[in-house]
Amino acid sequence: MNSQQLRIWRDFVETGDELRALLASRLLAESDLSTADYSVLLALSEADGRRMRSSELADHVGWERSRLSHHLGRMESRGLVGREKCLTDSRGSEIVLIATGASLFRRASAPHLRAVQELFLDALDEDLLAKVDDVTRALRAHINSR
């Protein structure tokens, strides 16, 4: 790796970290939701019947099952999600987005998307955004091919 490649790599990583930290800080300040909370609520809000098996939810958000289990326990104690018997398998349970969590997620989404607009999209014109899309697709394809 030459010095220019190393600089580009570090800039890429550090800028992504800073962007995620800024978005996380704003999300927490404006909605009292962590990015982890938001990821879980988003997945459940998009799921059929607003419910998922925990193993499916873990795969969807890209977490280890133990991490998800601990986080769901905290979210359940805050009244954001619930557990119900699985509709298709009486031995299992599903994580369900309940009314309180759905309401908080809806209220958090508008300010969160405004922050994404302000901190990410407003920095890029259409050509740069298309290039970011190209880079992201290339990276994802490369990673998925391994």
Backbone as CSV, one residue per row, in Angstrom:
resi,resn,N_x,N_y,N_z,CA_x,CA_y,CA_z,C_x,C_y,C_z
1,MET,0.861,-1.170,0.000,0.000,0.000,0.000,0.910,1.237,0.000
2,ASN,0.645,2.142,-0.934,1.461,3.366,-0.959,0.828,4.435,-0.056
3,SER,1.523,5.541,0.119,1.065,6.563,1.073,-0.268,7.182,0.643
4,GLN,-0.487,7.364,-0.659,-1.769,7.918,-1.111,-2.911,6.939,-0.819
5,GLN,-2.713,5.660,-1.088,-3.742,4.656,-0.815,-4.048,4.586,0.680
6,LEU,-3.009,4.649,1.486,-3.199,4.621,2.931,-3.964,5.851,3.409
7,ARG,-3.643,7.014,2.873,-4.354,8.239,3.239,-5.827,8.146,2.853
8,ILE,-6.094,7.670,1.635,-7.487,7.544,1.176,-8.248,6.574,2.070
9,TRP,-7.631,5.446,2.394,-8.273,4.464,3.259,-8.592,5.067,4.624
10,ARG,-7.615,5.726,5.233,-7.829,6.320,6.554,-8.893,7.408,6.504
11,ASP,-8.861,8.238,5.476,-9.891,9.276,5.335,-11.278,8.651,5.218
12,PHE,-11.376,7.598,4.439,-12.649,6.897,4.247,-13.168,6.370,5.590
13,VAL,-12.317,5.672,6.329,-12.719,5.088,7.608,-13.053,6.181,8.626
14,GLU,-12.177,7.162,8.759,-12.379,8.202,9.766,-13.604,9.062,9.455
15,THR,-13.833,9.363,8.189,-15.012,10.153,7.815,-16.289,9.369,8.081
16,GLY,-16.290,8.079,7.748,-17.457,7.244,8.038,-17.732,7.155,9.526
17,ASP,-16.666,6.986,10.311,-16.824,6.932,11.770,-17.394,8.244,12.306
18,GLU,-16.861,9.359,11.830,-17.330,10.665,12.303,-18.783,10.907,11.895
19,LEU,-19.138,10.543,10.681,-20.516,10.705,10.211,-21.466,9.863,11.053
20,ARG,-21.109,8.594,11.291,-21.962,7.736,12.117,-22.086,8.285,13.537
21,ALA,-20.979,8.792,14.096,-21.024,9.349,15.456,-21.926,10.580,15.520
22,LEU,-21.833,11.450,14.529,-22.695,12.640,14.499,-24.163,12.252,14.363
23,LEU,-24.454,11.310,13.473,-25.837,10.865,13.296,-26.355,10.205,14.570
24,ALA,-25.524,9.393,15.212,-25.934,8.722,16.448,-26.218,9.730,17.554
25,SER,-25.361,10.729,17.676,-25.534,11.758,18.697,-26.823,12.535,18.476
26,ARG,-27.065,12.911,17.239,-28.298,13.657,16.931,-29.531,12.793,17.177
27,LEU,-29.479,11.533,16.751,-30.614,10.638,16.943,-30.945,10.495,18.422
28,LEU,-29.934,10.276,19.234,-30.141,10.116,20.676,-30.678,11.406,21.299
29,ALA,-30.113,12.540,20.912,-30.549,13.823,21.478,-31.977,14.173,21.073
30,GLU,-32.346,13.841,19.847,-33.657,14.247,19.334,-34.769,13.241,19.603
31,SER,-34.409,11.989,19.884,-35.464,10.985,20.015,-35.298,10.044,21.191
32,ASP,-34.171,10.097,21.870,-33.863,9.172,22.959,-33.749,7.732,22.462
33,LEU,-33.390,7.574,21.179,-33.138,6.252,20.612,-31.674,6.162,20.219
34,SER,-31.068,5.021,20.487,-29.719,4.769,19.993,-29.827,4.304,18.542
35,THR,-28.707,4.277,17.855,-28.732,3.754,16.487,-29.089,2.273,16.493
36,ALA,-28.703,1.558,17.546,-29.078,0.145,17.667,-30.593,0.008,17.811
37,ASP,-31.188,0.842,18.672,-32.653,0.845,18.810,-33.305,1.112,17.456
38,TYR,-32.805,2.135,16.777,-33.393,2.542,15.504,-33.292,1.411,14.479
39,SER,-32.158,0.723,14.438,-31.986,-0.383,13.484,-33.012,-1.488,13.728
40,VAL,-33.212,-1.836,14.991,-34.180,-2.877,15.332,-35.597,-2.419,14.995
41,LEU,-35.938,-1.190,15.374,-37.284,-0.681,15.096,-37.535,-0.562,13.598
42,LEU,-36.539,-0.150,12.839,-36.679,-0.063,11.385,-36.949,-1.441,10.791
43,ALA,-36.154,-2.429,11.198,-36.350,-3.787,10.674,-37.750,-4.301,10.992
44,LEU,-38.191,-4.097,12.218,-39.531,-4.565,12.606,-40.621,-3.793,11.889
45,SER,-40.417,-2.490,11.685,-41.454,-1.688,11.020,-41.636,-2.118,9.566
46,GLU,-40.592,-2.671,8.964,-40.664,-3.107,7.563,-41.050,-4.578,7.411
47,ALA,-41.078,-5.320,8.503,-41.366,-6.754,8.460,-42.864,-7.005,8.327
48,ASP,-43.206,-8.132,7.717,-44.609,-8.534,7.629,-45.189,-8.646,9.026
49,GLY,-46.291,-7.982,9.262,-46.950,-8.024,10.556,-46.164,-7.357,11.666
50,ARG,-45.115,-6.614,11.287,-44.257,-5.937,12.273,-43.701,-6.908,13.308
51,ARG,-43.299,-8.087,12.833,-42.790,-9.125,13.724,-41.759,-9.965,13.000
52,MET,-40.778,-10.451,13.763,-39.747,-11.318,13.204,-39.267,-12.280,14.284
53,ARG,-38.834,-13.453,13.849,-38.121,-14.349,14.755,-36.813,-13.663,15.122
54,SER,-36.327,-13.874,16.331,-35.107,-13.192,16.756,-33.912,-13.585,15.890
55,SER,-33.843,-14.832,15.445,-32.723,-15.247,14.593,-32.757,-14.505,13.256
56,GLU,-33.945,-14.327,12.712,-34.107,-13.588,11.457,-33.752,-12.111,11.666
57,LEU,-34.166,-11.561,12.792,-33.865,-10.164,13.106,-32.360,-9.965,13.281
58,ALA,-31.693,-10.895,13.942,-30.238,-10.815,14.125,-29.535,-10.806,12.772
59,ASP,-29.957,-11.678,11.875,-29.365,-11.712,10.532,-29.633,-10.409,9.790
60,HIS,-30.840,-9.898,9.945,-31.238,-8.680,9.229,-30.412,-7.469,9.661
61,VAL,-30.172,-7.325,10.948,-29.418,-6.173,11.436,-27.918,-6.446,11.506
62,GLY,-27.511,-7.698,11.238,-26.101,-8.040,11.191,-25.431,-8.146,12.544
63,TRP,-26.146,-8.635,13.537,-25.616,-8.763,14.897,-25.506,-10.228,15.280
64,GLU,-24.646,-10.482,16.261,-24.610,-11.791,16.911,-25.924,-11.958,17.675
65,ARG,-26.379,-13.190,17.782,-27.651,-13.430,18.465,-27.601,-13.028,19.942
66,SER,-26.465,-13.220,20.580,-26.381,-12.846,22.003,-26.473,-11.334,22.181
67,ARG,-25.841,-10.577,21.285,-25.941,-9.110,21.364,-27.392,-8.685,21.196
68,LEU,-28.058,-9.266,20.188,-29.457,-8.908,19.954,-30.313,-9.271,21.154
69,SER,-30.095,-10.433,21.726,-30.895,-10.865,22.871,-30.791,-9.873,24.024
70,HIS,-29.579,-9.455,24.338,-29.399,-8.482,25.420,-30.057,-7.146,25.075
71,HIS,-29.885,-6.719,23.839,-30.461,-5.427,23.453,-31.988,-5.488,23.454
72,LEU,-32.542,-6.597,22.967,-34.000,-6.735,22.973,-34.552,-6.720,24.389
73,GLY,-33.827,-7.301,25.322,-34.260,-7.261,26.718,-34.379,-5.837,27.220
74,ARG,-33.389,-5.013,26.867,-33.444,-3.599,27.282,-34.592,-2.882,26.573
75,MET,-34.781,-3.155,25.294,-35.861,-2.501,24.555,-37.230,-2.942,25.078
76,GLU,-37.329,-4.210,25.447,-38.590,-4.723,25.985,-38.898,-4.058,27.327
77,SER,-37.888,-3.868,28.161,-38.119,-3.231,29.462,-38.504,-1.760,29.303
78,ARG,-38.120,-1.141,28.175,-38.506,0.247,27.893,-39.855,0.331,27.182
79,GLY,-40.478,-0.808,26.887,-41.787,-0.820,26.255,-41.761,-0.539,24.765
80,LEU,-40.649,-0.847,24.099,-40.535,-0.581,22.655,-40.884,-1.789,21.804
81,VAL,-40.600,-2.974,22.311,-40.894,-4.218,21.601,-41.476,-5.217,22.583
82,GLY,-42.104,-6.248,22.040,-42.639,-7.319,22.870,-42.278,-8.662,22.268
83,ARG,-42.561,-9.702,23.013,-42.359,-11.075,22.532,-43.709,-11.767,22.545
84,GLU,-43.996,-12.446,21.448,-45.247,-13.192,21.342,-44.960,-14.552,20.745
85,LYS,-45.882,-15.484,20.977,-45.733,-16.802,20.370,-45.682,-16.655,18.861
86,CYS,-44.864,-17.474,18.262,-44.715,-17.463,16.808,-46.020,-17.924,16.160
87,LEU,-46.445,-17.217,15.138,-47.692,-17.552,14.464,-47.586,-18.842,13.664
88,THR,-46.363,-19.204,13.247,-46.191,-20.380,12.389,-45.514,-21.550,13.089
89,ASP,-44.991,-21.345,14.301,-44.280,-22.395,15.029,-44.548,-22.199,16.520
90,SER,-45.387,-23.031,17.078,-45.808,-22.833,18.465,-44.668,-22.985,19.470
91,ARG,-43.511,-23.535,19.044,-42.381,-23.696,19.961,-41.574,-22.413,20.101
92,GLY,-41.679,-21.521,19.131,-40.840,-20.326,19.135,-41.606,-19.068,19.469
93,SER,-40.865,-17.984,19.533,-41.487,-16.686,19.755,-40.967,-15.705,18.717
94,GLU,-41.675,-14.609,18.616,-41.296,-13.555,17.682,-41.167,-12.241,18.441
95,ILE,-40.305,-11.395,17.912,-40.168,-10.043,18.439,-41.177,-9.191,17.686
96,VAL,-41.952,-8.416,18.419,-43.047,-7.658,17.832,-42.866,-6.175,18.137
97,LEU,-43.056,-5.360,17.119,-43.049,-3.910,17.304,-44.391,-3.522,17.904
98,ILE,-44.368,-3.013,19.127,-45.613,-2.629,19.788,-45.865,-1.134,19.585
99,ALA,-47.041,-0.684,19.953,-47.488,0.680,19.655,-46.518,1.750,20.146
100,THR,-45.994,1.602,21.361,-45.080,2.605,21.902,-43.816,2.703,21.056
101,GLY,-43.262,1.559,20.689,-42.058,1.542,19.857,-42.326,2.094,18.472
102,ALA,-43.470,1.744,17.894,-43.826,2.243,16.568,-43.986,3.752,16.576
103,SER,-44.613,4.272,17.607,-44.820,5.720,17.722,-43.486,6.445,17.879
104,LEU,-42.632,5.939,18.741,-41.320,6.557,18.941,-40.485,6.487,17.660
105,PHE,-40.546,5.367,16.960,-39.826,5.219,15.701,-40.315,6.240,14.667
106,ARG,-41.627,6.396,14.549,-42.180,7.373,13.593,-41.729,8.788,13.930
107,ARG,-41.771,9.148,15.223,-41.348,10.485,15.634,-39.846,10.696,15.421
108,ALA,-39.057,9.644,15.548,-37.603,9.759,15.377,-37.192,9.824,13.920
109,SER,-37.976,9.252,13.032,-37.569,9.115,11.627,-37.399,10.451,10.917
110,ALA,-38.318,11.383,11.100,-38.219,12.667,10.392,-36.953,13.435,10.781
111,PRO,-36.668,13.636,12.069,-35.427,14.343,12.396,-34.179,13.556,11.994
112,HIS,-34.236,12.234,12.079,-33.083,11.429,11.684,-32.819,11.579,10.182
113,LEU,-33.861,11.524,9.389,-33.691,11.675,7.943,-33.256,13.096,7.581
114,ARG,-33.692,14.093,8.353,-33.192,15.460,8.143,-31.694,15.528,8.417
115,ALA,-31.241,14.847,9.455,-29.808,14.820,9.766,-29.022,14.112,8.671
116,VAL,-29.550,13.023,8.135,-28.900,12.338,7.006,-28.813,13.287,5.812
117,GLN,-29.877,14.007,5.557,-29.888,14.981,4.461,-28.807,16.038,4.684
118,GLU,-28.795,16.613,5.885,-27.874,17.707,6.192,-26.411,17.262,6.207
119,LEU,-26.137,16.135,6.850,-24.751,15.722,7.063,-24.163,14.898,5.918
120,PHE,-25.012,14.270,5.118,-24.522,13.406,4.043,-24.932,13.920,2.668
121,LEU,-26.219,13.951,2.412,-26.699,14.270,1.061,-26.371,15.696,0.634
122,ASP,-26.469,16.670,1.556,-26.192,18.060,1.194,-24.726,18.290,0.818
123,ALA,-23.837,17.374,1.208,-22.412,17.510,0.881,-22.101,17.032,-0.526
124,LEU,-23.067,16.374,-1.180,-22.810,15.716,-2.460,-23.751,16.225,-3.542
125,ASP,-23.173,16.606,-4.687,-24.053,16.902,-5.818,-24.441,15.571,-6.471
126,GLU,-25.263,15.611,-7.506,-25.770,14.374,-8.108,-24.651,13.496,-8.655
127,ASP,-23.619,14.117,-9.253,-22.502,13.337,-9.786,-21.734,12.627,-8.671
128,LEU,-21.450,13.359,-7.591,-20.734,12.736,-6.474,-21.573,11.643,-5.822
129,LEU,-22.874,11.871,-5.694,-23.744,10.856,-5.105,-23.740,9.591,-5.966
130,ALA,-23.743,9.760,-7.281,-23.671,8.602,-8.182,-22.340,7.870,-8.005
131,LYS,-21.263,8.611,-7.790,-19.962,7.981,-7.568,-19.939,7.231,-6.239
132,VAL,-20.545,7.806,-5.209,-20.637,7.108,-3.923,-21.413,5.808,-4.113
133,ASP,-22.480,5.866,-4.880,-23.266,4.668,-5.171,-22.402,3.630,-5.884
134,ASP,-21.625,4.064,-6.868,-20.738,3.146,-7.592,-19.712,2.514,-6.655
135,VAL,-19.095,3.327,-5.816,-18.086,2.819,-4.884,-18.717,1.827,-3.910
136,THR,-19.874,2.167,-3.370,-20.556,1.298,-2.421,-20.908,-0.038,-3.063
137,ARG,-21.444,0.000,-4.276,-21.794,-1.246,-4.985,-20.557,-2.089,-5.262
138,ALA,-19.473,-1.441,-5.674,-18.241,-2.173,-5.964,-17.697,-2.835,-4.693
139,LEU,-17.685,-2.101,-3.594,-17.212,-2.666,-2.333,-18.088,-3.826,-1.883
140,ARG,-19.387,-3.637,-1.962,-20.312,-4.696,-1.527,-20.159,-5.940,-2.405
141,ALA,-20.046,-5.760,-3.713,-19.864,-6.887,-4.615,-18.545,-7.612,-4.317
142,HIS,-17.509,-6.855,-4.065,-16.202,-7.452,-3.757,-16.270,-8.252,-2.455
143,ILE,-16.874,-7.679,-1.438,-17.000,-8.358,-0.143,-17.858,-9.613,-0.283
144,ASN,-18.955,-9.503,-0.994,-19.871,-10.648,-1.153,-19.291,-11.762,-2.008
145,SER,-18.280,-11.442,-2.828,-17.685,-12.460,-3.681,-16.640,-13.302,-2.942
146,ARG,-16.321,-12.941,-1.736,-15.271,-13.630,-0.964,-15.804,-14.821,-0.243
